[in-house]
Amino acid sequence: MDKPVVYDPDVDPYDPNDPDAVAAYWNSVDAVVRRPGRPPVAVRRQALTMRMDPRLLAYLRATGKGWQSRLHRLIEDAVAEGRL
């Protein structure tokens, strides 16, 4: 016969030796299903291929992580202000 699993009611959420307690615990838990990859967004951006001066590209990349999002905001602001 298997030895019972050690259970400490002050620490453990349920008694692992009691099948009813195990079932009750897992039925009460809200499961979170995670899928691989990026989370879905409301508006999906399209991929773009363009040519850019190497010095400009090096400058943008040197600004660190998120440089593409910052470039997107710069273009978006220019359009909103009528500069582009």
Buried (B, 14 or more C-beta within 10 A) or exposed (E): EEEEEEEEEEEEEBBBEEEEBEEEBEEEEEEEEEEEEEEEEEEEEEEEEEEEEEEEEEEBEEEEEEBEEEBEEEEEEEEEEEEE
